[in-house]
Amino acid sequence: MTYKTLTVHLDTSARTNARLSLALKLARTYGAHLDGLFAIFGPNPREFYVMAGTADYYDAHRRLRAEQRGAIERLFHVELARAQVEGAWVAPDGDPIVALTQRSRTADLTIVGQTDLNDPEAYVANDFAEVIVMGAGGPVLVMPNTGHFESIGERVLIAWNGSREAARAVHDAIPFITRAAHVTIAAASTTFSPAPSQASCTDLAAMLARHGATTVDIARFDRSPSESTGDALLSYAAEDGFDLLVMGAYGHAQLQEMVLGGATRSVLLTMTLPVLMSH
């Protein structure tokens, strides 16, 4: 198993260059085709035209967006050629959520950015990353909104709780796992369920070894009652120098996790390393 079709979300935010750079590195690593999908928030023109004096503003805004899209498209093609990667520019009209979700379903891996409240240009839709993860039908690699990542997948941390979603994420991350220098299975308890059994972790390690993972160990860690599972995972990843976290997304009802707190939501809010999520 490998990744042969990648899709990266591009926009006018400050982090779009970092996402593109990472996507190109992965495309070179796996010999993959890279689709650059440009999708940004667009105001409804009717909301402008119903207010007196706003039509000119909307037209100016539209021209600016067209110029920005042209600049990102030129950058994409230049970087494709420089990296010697096969790819295609995609800039569909309409709802950006629908466009990226549909494209992700024919990609082996989709790359998006973490929500960045400090950059207005990063806003595409409410809970953009979460919605894409839930609707993609495959793995989504979420990049933090800070930090630089020269490499990814050298040291992989798997958040394992024995759930269907965690299993899906592990299988979706096999291309990373089999290339990693070190893989750790973190036996994680959550707000909703205890940590998985030692047998479950051992069986997972054996399966990964059969795929070709060279070094796989198991870590069981306790978290304090005041610490969320997501925060505990991120702290563990930072302390041990991991550069990729693999985890299932929303193993329980999404509304339940949003109200009561859950690993998915806390990781997406405070992530400090790239995270591969599957639902």
C-alpha positions as CSV (number, residue, x, y, z in Angstrom):
1,M,0.0,0.0,0.0
2,T,1.2,3.5,-0.8
3,Y,-0.1,7.0,-1.5
4,K,-0.4,7.6,-5.3
5,T,-2.9,10.6,-5.3
6,L,-2.5,13.5,-2.9
7,T,-4.7,16.5,-2.6
8,V,-3.6,19.7,-0.8
9,H,-5.9,22.5,0.2
10,L,-4.5,25.9,-1.0
11,D,-5.9,29.3,-0.1
12,T,-4.6,32.9,0.5
13,S,-3.5,32.3,4.1
14,A,0.1,32.7,5.4
15,R,0.4,28.9,5.9
16,T,-0.5,27.8,2.3
17,N,3.2,27.8,1.3
18,A,4.1,25.5,4.2
19,R,1.3,23.1,3.2
20,L,2.3,23.1,-0.4
21,S,6.0,22.5,0.5
22,L,5.0,19.5,2.7
23,A,2.7,18.1,0.0
24,L,5.4,18.3,-2.6
25,K,7.9,16.5,-0.3
26,L,5.3,13.7,0.3
27,A,4.5,13.5,-3.4
28,R,8.2,13.0,-4.2
29,T,8.6,10.5,-1.4
30,Y,5.8,8.3,-2.7
31,G,6.0,9.0,-6.4
32,A,2.5,10.5,-6.2
33,H,0.3,12.8,-8.3
34,L,-0.5,16.0,-6.4
35,D,-3.7,18.0,-6.9
36,G,-3.7,21.5,-5.6
37,L,-7.2,22.5,-4.7
38,F,-7.8,26.2,-4.3
39,A,-10.8,26.9,-2.1
40,I,-11.5,30.0,0.0
41,F,-14.4,31.7,1.8
42,G,-16.5,33.7,-0.6
43,P,-19.3,36.1,0.6
44,N,-22.7,35.8,-0.9
45,P,-23.0,38.6,-3.5
46,R,-26.7,39.0,-2.7
47,E,-25.7,40.1,0.8
48,F,-23.7,43.0,-0.7
49,Y,-26.2,44.1,-3.3
50,V,-29.1,44.4,-0.9
51,M,-27.1,47.1,1.0
52,A,-26.8,50.4,-0.7
53,G,-23.3,51.4,-1.8
54,T,-21.8,47.9,-1.4
55,A,-21.9,46.7,-5.0
56,D,-18.6,48.5,-5.9
57,Y,-16.9,47.0,-2.8
58,Y,-18.0,43.5,-3.8
59,D,-16.7,44.0,-7.4
60,A,-13.3,45.2,-6.0
61,H,-13.2,42.2,-3.6
62,R,-13.9,39.8,-6.5
63,R,-11.1,41.3,-8.6
64,L,-8.6,41.0,-5.6
65,R,-9.6,37.4,-5.1
66,A,-9.0,36.6,-8.8
67,E,-5.5,38.2,-8.6
68,Q,-4.7,36.2,-5.5
69,R,-5.9,33.0,-7.1
70,G,-3.7,33.7,-10.1
71,A,-0.7,34.2,-7.9
72,I,-1.2,31.0,-6.0
73,E,-1.8,29.1,-9.3
74,R,1.5,30.4,-10.7
75,L,3.3,29.4,-7.5
76,F,1.8,25.9,-7.6
77,H,3.0,25.3,-11.1
78,V,6.4,26.7,-10.5
79,E,6.9,24.5,-7.4
80,L,5.6,21.4,-9.2
81,A,8.1,21.9,-11.9
82,R,10.9,22.6,-9.4
83,A,10.1,19.4,-7.4
84,Q,9.6,17.4,-10.6
85,V,6.2,16.2,-9.4
86,E,3.2,15.4,-11.6
87,G,0.1,17.4,-10.6
88,A,-2.9,19.4,-11.4
89,W,-4.4,22.7,-10.4
90,V,-8.1,22.6,-9.3
91,A,-10.2,25.7,-8.6
92,P,-13.8,24.7,-8.5
93,D,-16.7,27.1,-8.0
94,G,-19.2,26.7,-5.3
95,D,-19.1,25.6,-1.7
96,P,-15.5,24.9,-0.7
97,I,-16.5,22.2,1.8
98,V,-18.3,20.3,-0.9
99,A,-15.4,20.8,-3.4
100,L,-12.7,19.5,-1.1
101,T,-14.8,16.7,0.4
102,Q,-15.6,15.4,-3.0
103,R,-12.0,15.6,-4.2
104,S,-10.7,13.9,-1.0
105,R,-12.8,10.8,-1.8
106,T,-10.7,10.1,-4.8
107,A,-7.4,10.9,-3.1
108,D,-5.2,8.6,-1.0
109,L,-4.3,11.4,1.3
110,T,-5.8,14.9,1.8
111,I,-3.7,17.7,3.4
112,V,-5.4,20.6,5.1
113,G,-4.4,23.2,7.7
114,Q,-5.4,23.6,11.4
115,T,-7.9,26.4,12.1
116,D,-6.0,29.6,12.6
117,L,-8.0,32.3,14.4
118,N,-5.1,34.8,14.0
119,D,-5.2,34.8,10.2
120,P,-8.5,35.9,8.6
121,E,-7.4,34.6,5.3
122,A,-7.3,31.1,6.8
123,Y,-11.0,31.1,7.4
124,V,-12.9,28.9,4.9
125,A,-15.9,27.7,6.9
126,N,-16.7,27.0,10.5
127,D,-14.8,23.9,11.8
128,F,-13.3,23.5,8.4
129,A,-10.7,20.8,9.3
130,E,-13.2,18.8,11.4
131,V,-15.8,18.8,8.6
132,I,-13.2,17.6,6.1
133,V,-12.0,14.8,8.4
134,M,-15.6,13.7,9.0
135,G,-16.5,13.7,5.3
136,A,-13.4,12.6,3.5
137,G,-13.8,8.9,3.6
138,G,-10.1,8.5,3.9
139,P,-7.1,9.9,5.8
140,V,-6.6,13.6,6.3
141,L,-3.3,15.0,7.3
142,V,-3.8,18.2,9.3
143,M,-0.9,20.6,9.6
144,P,-0.4,22.9,12.6
145,N,-0.7,26.6,12.1
146,T,2.7,27.2,13.5
147,G,6.1,25.5,13.1
148,H,8.2,24.2,10.2
149,F,8.3,20.5,9.4
150,E,11.3,19.5,7.3
151,S,10.4,15.8,7.6
152,I,7.3,13.9,8.7
153,G,6.9,10.3,9.7
154,E,10.4,9.5,11.0
155,R,8.9,9.0,14.5
156,V,5.3,8.0,14.5
157,L,3.0,8.0,17.5
158,I,-0.2,6.0,17.2
159,A,-3.1,6.9,19.6
160,W,-4.6,3.4,20.1
161,N,-7.8,2.7,22.0
162,G,-8.9,-0.3,20.0
163,S,-11.8,1.5,18.3
164,R,-12.9,1.2,14.7
165,E,-11.8,4.8,14.0
166,A,-8.3,4.1,15.5
167,A,-8.0,1.0,13.4
168,R,-9.0,2.9,10.3
169,A,-6.4,5.5,11.0
170,V,-3.6,2.9,11.5
171,H,-4.4,1.2,8.2
172,D,-4.6,4.5,6.4
173,A,-1.2,5.5,7.8
174,I,0.6,2.3,6.8
175,P,2.7,4.1,4.1
176,F,4.1,6.4,6.8
177,I,4.5,3.6,9.4
178,T,6.4,1.3,7.1
179,R,8.9,4.0,6.3
180,A,9.3,5.3,9.9
181,A,12.5,4.8,11.9
182,H,10.5,4.3,15.0
183,V,6.8,3.7,15.8
184,T,5.2,3.9,19.3
185,I,1.7,2.6,20.1
186,A,0.3,4.7,22.8
187,A,-2.4,2.8,24.8
188,A,-4.7,5.7,25.4
189,S,-7.7,5.9,27.7
190,T,-10.4,8.5,26.8
191,T,-13.2,10.3,28.5
192,F,-15.5,7.6,27.2
193,S,-13.5,4.4,27.4
194,P,-10.6,2.7,29.3
195,A,-7.2,2.0,27.7
196,P,-7.0,-1.0,25.4
197,S,-5.7,-4.3,26.7
198,Q,-2.1,-5.3,26.4
199,A,-3.1,-8.1,24.0
200,S,-4.8,-5.6,21.7
201,C,-1.6,-3.5,21.6
202,T,0.6,-6.6,21.0
203,D,-1.6,-7.7,18.2
204,L,-1.4,-4.3,16.5
205,A,2.4,-4.3,16.9
206,A,2.6,-7.7,15.3
207,M,0.4,-6.6,12.4
208,L,2.6,-3.6,11.7
209,A,5.7,-5.7,11.9
210,R,4.3,-8.0,9.2
211,H,3.8,-4.9,7.0
212,G,7.5,-4.1,7.4
213,A,7.6,-1.7,10.4
214,T,11.1,-2.1,11.8
215,T,10.8,-0.7,15.3
216,V,7.5,-0.8,17.1
217,D,7.1,-0.4,20.9
218,I,4.1,0.0,23.2
219,A,3.7,2.8,25.7
220,R,1.0,2.9,28.4
221,F,0.7,6.3,30.1
222,D,-1.6,7.6,32.7
223,R,-3.1,11.1,32.5
224,S,-4.3,13.2,35.4
225,P,-8.0,13.7,35.8
226,S,-7.6,17.3,34.9
227,E,-5.8,16.5,31.6
228,S,-7.6,15.6,28.5
229,T,-6.5,12.6,26.4
230,G,-5.6,14.9,23.5
231,D,-3.4,17.1,25.7
232,A,-1.7,14.1,27.2
233,L,-0.9,12.7,23.7
234,L,0.5,16.0,22.5
235,S,2.7,16.4,25.6
236,Y,3.9,12.8,25.1
237,A,4.6,13.5,21.4
238,A,6.6,16.7,22.2
239,E,8.6,15.1,25.0
240,D,9.7,12.2,22.9
241,G,10.3,14.1,19.6
242,F,7.6,12.5,17.5
243,D,6.9,14.2,14.1
244,L,3.5,12.5,13.3
245,L,0.5,11.6,15.4
246,V,-1.9,9.0,14.0
247,M,-5.4,8.8,15.5
248,G,-9.0,8.0,14.8
249,A,-11.4,11.0,14.7
250,Y,-14.6,11.2,16.7
251,G,-14.9,7.7,17.9
252,H,-18.1,8.8,19.8
253,A,-20.9,11.0,18.7
254,Q,-19.4,14.3,17.5
255,L,-21.9,16.4,19.5
256,Q,-21.0,14.4,22.6
257,E,-17.3,15.1,22.2
258,M,-17.9,18.7,21.4
259,V,-20.0,19.2,24.6
260,L,-18.1,16.9,27.0
261,G,-14.6,17.2,25.5
262,G,-12.8,14.6,23.4
263,A,-9.4,13.8,22.1
264,T,-10.2,14.8,18.5
265,R,-11.4,18.2,19.3
266,S,-8.6,19.0,21.8
267,V,-5.9,17.8,19.4
268,L,-7.3,19.9,16.5
269,L,-7.4,23.0,18.8
270,T,-3.9,22.7,20.3
271,M,-1.9,20.5,17.9
272,T,1.9,21.1,17.7
273,L,2.8,18.4,15.1
274,P,1.2,17.0,11.9
275,V,-1.7,14.7,12.7
276,L,-3.2,12.0,10.4
277,M,-6.8,11.5,11.2
278,S,-9.4,9.1,9.9
279,H,-13.1,8.7,10.7
